[in-house]
Amino acid sequence: MPPKKKEVEEEPLGPWSLGRFSSNLKVGIVGMPNVGKSTLYNALTNCAIPAENFPFCTIDPNNTRVNVPDERFDWLVNTHKPKSVVQPYLEVVDIAGLVKGAADGAGLGNAFLSHIKATDGVIHCLRAFDDADVIHVEDRVDPVEDIEIITNELRVKDLEFMNNAKAKLDKDRPTAPAAKKEKENEMSTIDKVIECLESGKDVRNNMENWTTNDVMYLNKYGLLTSKPAMYLVNLSRNDFQRKKNKWLVKIHEWIQAHGGGSLIPFCGEVEAELQAVEGEEEKEKWLKENELTTSLPKIIKTAFSMVHLIYFFTAGPDEVKAWCIRKGYKAPQAAGAIHTDFERGFICAEVMSFDDLKSMGTEQEVKAKGRYRQEGKGYTVEDGDVIFFKFNVSGAKGKK
């Protein structure tokens, strides 16, 4: 009797499996009106879009690229002193404020929710400062209640979408056995998603109950509650400086009870003032004199990793460039970020880790100490890899 074949265990599905497997991802800043979204967006992007003291001063979404700060990239630039430099970046979208009833169209809610659907991750902006001169649409300051309102509106919209999808699928009358089975599988997923949403649970917080088949359909639907989320708390200048606020513990407890996520306090007032200071040295001086820090680098880095993006480097005297890819990409897919020919004609990837390169100083030293390696099609690219790709398309060999 032949021995039984060992069953290969699948990697447990996590939030990383949800969303578009693309390197061109963007995050949206979401929250109620007048909580500091546009002020944050202006600080992140060094832009000057309207940030006024009235609800819905933002209607059409503003979209821009934000450079991701990275000391590894800076080291490569200082080492190679290249002719061209291309920094890693993240696309950020400022979305108009949502209000209670948005899923039913309140406050132009349907349009604003569609703007969120076009993003790949959500930055929840919460107001935790008291200021009688800054209007709150609910006429009170309660960031926990605010996040309850926002997340509920997202679930209601997803539930509406799934019920419509179920009604549409129910009308289908496939005749082929394969098509019938496909309808049965999708209907099973739809019912599970509806049950999840009706129980008050977000899709991304229900990973233990999703199968690989379910995830395939979920990625087709692009539901609002399947998107990764992080939470920014806008504090008063005084609270930010003393690192204390009565709402922080309550917000943290809410986040932990709803799937977890990164919580970053910031001060919109400080970031707005810092934006007006010209020059990096002057900004550093201003922060030191006022005994303040900026939260922007941490916000950008956290948002970048939140949507499961990493980057690898190509580096030399001509150019140092960070290439954004989705976490989990194999070497050929990463090569395709440079050019489709690199993926199509992939031969191998010559790889060294950034840490090895920095500690040893030069590529020659990395090679001399046996840390420079060739990887094939099965290699999963790691964040910070420094890579040269070899490829061959139609007999034309190349190296990048």
C-alpha positions as CSV (number, residue, x, y, z in Angstrom):
1,M,0.0,0.0,0.0
2,P,1.6,3.3,-1.1
3,P,2.2,5.9,1.6
4,K,-0.3,8.7,2.0
5,K,0.6,12.0,0.5
6,K,1.2,14.7,3.0
7,E,-1.4,17.4,2.8
8,V,0.1,20.8,2.2
9,E,-1.3,23.3,4.7
10,E,-2.4,26.6,3.2
11,E,-1.1,29.8,4.7
12,P,-3.9,31.2,7.0
13,L,-5.8,33.9,5.2
14,G,-5.2,37.4,6.7
15,P,-6.1,40.9,5.8
16,W,-3.2,40.9,3.4
17,S,-5.3,38.7,1.1
18,L,-8.0,41.3,0.6
19,G,-7.8,44.1,-2.0
20,R,-6.3,44.7,-5.4
21,F,-2.9,43.0,-6.1
22,S,-1.5,46.1,-7.6
23,S,1.4,48.4,-6.9
24,N,-0.7,51.5,-7.8
25,L,-2.7,51.8,-4.6
26,K,-4.1,54.8,-2.8
27,V,-5.5,55.7,0.6
28,G,-8.4,57.9,1.5
29,I,-8.7,60.3,4.5
30,V,-12.2,59.8,5.9
31,G,-14.1,61.3,8.7
32,M,-17.0,63.6,9.7
33,P,-17.0,67.2,8.6
34,N,-14.7,69.7,10.4
35,V,-12.5,67.1,12.1
36,G,-9.2,68.2,10.3
37,K,-9.1,66.0,7.2
38,S,-8.3,68.8,4.7
39,T,-5.8,70.4,7.2
40,L,-4.1,67.0,7.4
41,Y,-4.1,66.5,3.7
42,N,-2.6,70.0,3.2
43,A,0.2,69.2,5.6
44,L,0.9,65.7,4.0
45,T,1.0,67.1,0.5
46,N,2.2,70.6,1.1
47,C,-0.9,71.8,-0.8
48,A,-3.4,74.5,0.0
49,I,-6.8,73.1,-0.7
50,P,-9.7,74.8,1.2
51,A,-9.9,73.9,4.9
52,E,-12.7,76.1,6.1
53,N,-14.9,76.1,9.2
54,F,-18.1,74.8,7.6
55,P,-19.3,71.3,6.7
56,F,-18.6,70.0,3.2
57,C,-15.9,72.6,2.3
58,T,-14.5,69.6,0.4
59,I,-16.9,68.1,-2.2
60,D,-14.8,66.7,-5.0
61,P,-12.0,64.5,-3.8
62,N,-8.4,65.9,-3.9
63,N,-5.8,63.4,-5.0
64,T,-2.0,63.7,-4.9
65,R,1.3,61.7,-4.4
66,V,3.1,61.9,-1.1
67,N,6.8,61.0,-0.8
68,V,7.5,58.2,1.7
69,P,10.4,59.1,4.0
70,D,13.0,56.4,4.1
71,E,16.5,56.5,5.6
72,R,17.6,53.6,3.4
73,F,16.7,55.5,0.3
74,D,18.6,58.6,1.5
75,W,21.7,56.5,2.2
76,L,21.6,55.1,-1.3
77,V,21.3,58.6,-2.8
78,N,24.2,59.9,-0.7
79,T,26.4,56.9,-1.6
80,H,25.8,56.8,-5.4
81,K,25.1,60.6,-5.9
82,P,23.1,59.7,-9.0
83,K,22.0,61.9,-11.9
84,S,18.3,61.0,-11.2
85,V,16.4,60.3,-8.0
86,V,12.9,58.7,-7.8
87,Q,11.5,58.5,-4.2
88,P,8.9,56.0,-3.0
89,Y,5.4,57.5,-2.9
90,L,1.9,56.9,-1.8
91,E,-1.3,58.3,-3.3
92,V,-3.5,60.1,-0.8
93,V,-7.1,61.2,-1.4
94,D,-9.0,63.8,0.7
95,I,-12.6,62.7,0.8
96,A,-15.5,65.0,1.9
97,G,-17.0,64.5,5.4
98,L,-19.5,61.8,6.0
99,V,-22.6,62.3,8.2
100,K,-25.2,60.0,9.8
101,G,-27.4,58.7,7.0
102,A,-24.7,59.0,4.3
103,A,-25.6,55.5,3.0
104,D,-29.1,56.8,2.3
105,G,-27.8,59.9,0.5
106,A,-27.6,62.4,3.4
107,G,-25.0,65.1,2.9
108,L,-24.1,63.9,-0.6
109,G,-23.2,60.6,1.1
110,N,-23.6,58.3,-1.9
111,A,-21.1,60.3,-3.9
112,F,-18.6,60.5,-1.0
113,L,-19.0,56.7,-0.3
114,S,-18.2,56.0,-3.9
115,H,-15.0,58.0,-3.5
116,I,-14.0,55.7,-0.6
117,K,-14.7,52.7,-2.8
118,A,-12.1,53.9,-5.3
119,T,-9.4,53.8,-2.6
120,D,-7.4,50.8,-1.2
121,G,-7.1,51.8,2.4
122,V,-8.9,54.1,4.9
123,I,-7.3,56.7,7.2
124,H,-10.0,57.6,9.8
125,C,-9.5,61.1,11.0
126,L,-11.1,61.7,14.5
127,R,-11.5,65.0,16.3
128,A,-10.6,65.0,20.0
129,F,-10.2,68.7,20.7
130,D,-12.8,71.2,22.0
131,D,-13.1,74.5,20.2
132,A,-16.4,76.4,20.2
133,D,-15.3,78.3,17.1
134,V,-15.0,75.1,15.0
135,I,-18.4,73.7,14.2
136,H,-19.2,70.0,14.7
137,V,-22.0,68.7,12.5
138,E,-23.4,66.7,15.6
139,D,-22.9,69.8,17.9
140,R,-20.7,67.9,20.3
141,V,-17.1,66.4,20.5
142,D,-17.2,62.6,20.8
143,P,-14.7,60.8,18.5
144,V,-15.9,57.3,19.6
145,E,-19.4,58.1,18.6
146,D,-18.0,59.6,15.3
147,I,-16.2,56.4,14.4
148,E,-19.3,54.4,15.2
149,I,-21.3,56.6,12.8
150,I,-18.7,56.3,10.0
151,T,-18.1,52.6,10.3
152,N,-21.9,51.9,10.5
153,E,-22.4,54.0,7.3
154,L,-19.8,51.9,5.6
155,R,-21.4,48.6,6.7
156,V,-24.9,49.8,5.6
157,K,-23.5,50.7,2.1
158,D,-21.8,47.3,1.8
159,L,-25.0,45.6,2.9
160,E,-27.0,47.5,0.2
161,F,-24.4,46.4,-2.4
162,M,-24.5,42.8,-1.3
163,N,-28.3,42.6,-1.3
164,N,-28.3,44.0,-4.8
165,A,-25.6,41.5,-5.9
166,K,-27.7,38.7,-4.5
167,A,-30.9,39.9,-6.3
168,K,-29.0,40.1,-9.6
169,L,-27.4,36.7,-9.2
170,D,-30.7,35.2,-8.2
171,K,-32.1,36.2,-11.6
172,D,-29.4,34.3,-13.5
173,R,-30.5,30.9,-14.9
174,P,-27.3,29.1,-16.0
175,T,-27.7,25.8,-17.8
176,A,-24.1,24.5,-18.0
177,P,-23.1,22.5,-14.9
178,A,-19.9,24.6,-14.4
179,A,-21.9,27.8,-14.5
180,K,-24.5,26.4,-12.0
181,K,-21.7,25.4,-9.6
182,E,-20.2,28.9,-10.0
183,K,-23.5,30.5,-9.1
184,E,-23.9,28.2,-6.1
185,N,-20.4,29.1,-4.8
186,E,-20.9,32.8,-5.2
187,M,-24.4,32.8,-3.6
188,S,-22.8,31.0,-0.6
189,T,-20.2,33.7,-0.2
190,I,-22.9,36.5,-0.6
191,D,-25.0,34.9,2.1
192,K,-21.9,34.7,4.4
193,V,-21.0,38.4,3.8
194,I,-24.6,39.6,4.4
195,E,-24.7,37.6,7.7
196,C,-21.3,39.1,8.7
197,L,-22.5,42.7,8.0
198,E,-25.9,42.3,9.6
199,S,-24.1,41.1,12.8
200,G,-22.3,44.5,12.9
201,K,-18.9,43.1,11.9
202,D,-16.6,44.5,9.2
203,V,-15.5,42.1,6.4
204,R,-11.7,42.6,7.2
205,N,-12.4,41.6,10.8
206,N,-14.0,38.2,9.9
207,M,-10.9,36.6,8.2
208,E,-11.2,33.4,10.3
209,N,-14.5,32.6,8.5
210,W,-13.5,33.4,4.9
211,T,-12.3,30.7,2.6
212,T,-9.9,31.2,-0.4
213,N,-13.0,31.1,-2.6
214,D,-14.8,33.7,-0.5
215,V,-11.7,36.0,-0.7
216,M,-11.7,35.7,-4.5
217,Y,-15.3,37.1,-4.6
218,L,-14.6,39.7,-1.9
219,N,-11.8,41.1,-4.0
220,K,-14.2,41.3,-6.9
221,Y,-16.7,43.2,-4.8
222,G,-14.2,45.7,-3.3
223,L,-16.4,46.3,-0.2
224,L,-15.8,49.4,1.9
225,T,-15.4,47.3,5.1
226,S,-12.8,45.0,3.5
227,K,-10.3,47.9,3.2
228,P,-7.5,48.1,5.8
229,A,-7.9,51.0,8.2
230,M,-5.8,53.2,10.5
231,Y,-6.9,55.9,13.0
232,L,-5.6,59.4,13.4
233,V,-6.7,61.5,16.4
234,N,-6.6,65.3,16.0
235,L,-5.6,66.8,19.4
236,S,-5.4,70.4,20.6
237,R,-1.9,71.9,20.7
238,N,-1.8,71.7,24.5
239,D,-2.9,68.0,24.6
240,F,-0.5,67.1,21.8
241,Q,2.4,68.7,23.6
242,R,1.7,67.0,26.9
243,K,0.8,63.7,25.2
244,K,-2.5,63.4,27.1
245,N,-6.1,63.5,26.1
246,K,-9.3,62.1,27.8
247,W,-10.4,60.4,24.6
248,L,-7.2,58.4,23.7
249,V,-7.8,55.4,26.0
250,K,-11.5,55.2,24.9
251,I,-10.5,55.3,21.2
252,H,-7.8,52.7,21.7
253,E,-10.3,50.4,23.5
254,W,-12.8,50.9,20.6
255,I,-10.1,50.0,18.0
256,Q,-9.0,46.9,19.9
257,A,-12.7,45.7,20.2
258,H,-13.1,46.2,16.4
259,G,-10.3,44.3,14.9
260,G,-7.3,46.4,15.9
261,G,-5.3,48.9,13.9
262,S,-2.7,51.7,14.2
263,L,-3.6,54.7,16.3
264,I,-1.6,57.9,15.8
265,P,-2.3,61.2,17.7
266,F,-1.5,64.4,15.7
267,C,-2.2,68.1,15.9
268,G,-3.7,69.7,12.8
269,E,-2.9,73.2,14.2
270,V,0.8,72.3,14.7
271,E,1.1,70.7,11.2
272,A,-0.6,73.7,9.6
273,E,1.8,76.1,11.3
274,L,4.8,73.9,10.4
275,Q,3.7,73.9,6.8
276,A,4.0,77.7,6.6
277,V,7.7,77.5,7.7
278,E,10.0,77.4,4.7
279,G,13.0,75.2,4.4
280,E,13.9,71.9,6.2
281,E,16.4,73.5,8.5
282,E,14.0,76.2,9.5
283,K,11.3,73.6,10.2
284,E,13.6,71.6,12.5
285,K,14.5,74.8,14.3
286,W,10.8,75.8,14.7
287,L,9.9,72.4,16.1
288,K,12.9,72.5,18.6
289,E,12.1,76.0,19.8
290,N,8.5,75.1,20.4
291,E,9.3,71.7,21.9
292,L,7.1,70.0,19.3
293,T,7.3,67.0,16.9
294,T,5.6,66.3,13.6
295,S,3.5,63.2,13.2
296,L,3.6,63.2,9.4
297,P,6.5,60.8,8.7
298,K,4.9,58.2,11.0
299,I,1.5,58.7,9.4
300,I,2.9,58.3,5.8
301,K,4.9,55.2,6.7
302,T,2.0,53.6,8.5
303,A,-0.4,54.3,5.7
304,F,2.1,52.8,3.1
305,S,2.5,49.6,5.0
306,M,-1.3,49.5,5.9
307,V,-2.2,48.8,2.2
308,H,0.5,46.0,2.1
309,L,3.0,47.9,-0.1
310,I,6.7,47.5,0.1
311,Y,9.5,48.6,-2.2
312,F,12.8,47.4,-3.6
313,F,15.6,49.6,-4.9
314,T,17.6,49.8,-8.1
315,A,20.7,51.9,-7.5
316,G,23.7,53.1,-9.4
317,P,25.4,56.3,-10.6
318,D,22.7,57.0,-13.2
319,E,19.6,56.6,-10.9
320,V,18.5,55.6,-7.5
321,K,14.8,54.6,-7.5
322,A,12.4,52.9,-5.1
323,W,9.8,50.7,-6.9
324,C,6.5,50.2,-5.1
325,I,5.1,46.7,-5.2
326,R,2.5,44.7,-3.3
327,K,3.8,42.6,-0.5
328,G,4.2,39.0,-1.5
329,Y,5.2,39.7,-5.1
330,K,7.5,37.1,-6.7
331,A,10.7,38.3,-8.5
332,P,9.1,38.3,-12.0
333,Q,6.2,40.3,-10.8
334,A,8.5,42.8,-9.2
335,A,10.5,43.0,-12.4
336,G,7.3,43.8,-14.2
337,A,7.0,47.0,-12.1
338,I,10.0,48.3,-14.1
339,H,8.8,47.1,-17.5
340,T,6.6,44.3,-18.8
341,D,9.5,43.0,-20.8
342,F,11.4,42.3,-17.6
343,E,8.6,40.1,-16.4
344,R,8.0,38.4,-19.7
345,G,11.7,37.6,-20.3
346,F,12.7,37.1,-16.7
347,I,15.9,35.1,-16.2
348,C,16.9,35.8,-12.6
349,A,17.2,38.5,-10.0
350,E,20.6,39.5,-8.5
351,V,19.8,40.5,-5.0
352,M,21.5,41.9,-1.9
353,S,19.7,43.1,1.2
354,F,20.0,46.8,2.0
355,D,21.4,45.9,5.5
356,D,24.2,43.9,4.0
357,L,25.0,46.7,1.5
358,K,25.1,49.3,4.2
359,S,27.2,47.3,6.7
360,M,29.7,46.2,4.0
361,G,29.8,49.5,2.2
362,T,29.9,48.5,-1.5
363,E,28.5,45.9,-3.9
364,Q,32.0,44.5,-4.4
365,E,32.3,43.8,-0.6
366,V,28.9,42.2,-0.6
367,K,30.0,39.9,-3.4
368,A,33.3,39.2,-1.8
369,K,31.6,38.0,1.4
370,G,29.2,35.8,-0.4
371,R,26.1,37.8,0.4
372,Y,25.2,38.7,-3.2
373,R,22.9,36.0,-4.6
374,Q,20.9,35.0,-7.7
375,E,17.2,34.3,-7.2
376,G,14.8,32.6,-9.6
377,K,11.1,32.9,-10.3
378,G,10.0,31.5,-6.9
379,Y,11.8,34.2,-4.9
380,T,9.5,36.5,-2.8
381,V,10.9,40.0,-2.9
382,E,11.6,41.5,0.6
383,D,11.2,45.1,1.6
384,G,14.4,47.0,1.0
385,D,16.0,44.5,-1.4
386,V,18.5,46.0,-3.8
387,I,18.0,44.2,-7.1
388,F,19.4,43.9,-10.6
389,F,17.2,41.9,-13.0
390,K,18.4,39.8,-15.9
391,F,16.0,39.3,-18.7
392,N,15.9,38.1,-22.3
393,V,13.1,39.0,-24.7
394,S,13.2,37.9,-28.4
395,G,16.9,37.3,-28.1
396,A,17.7,40.7,-26.7
397,K,19.4,40.5,-23.4
398,G,19.3,43.2,-20.8
399,K,20.1,44.0,-17.2
400,K,18.6,46.7,-14.9
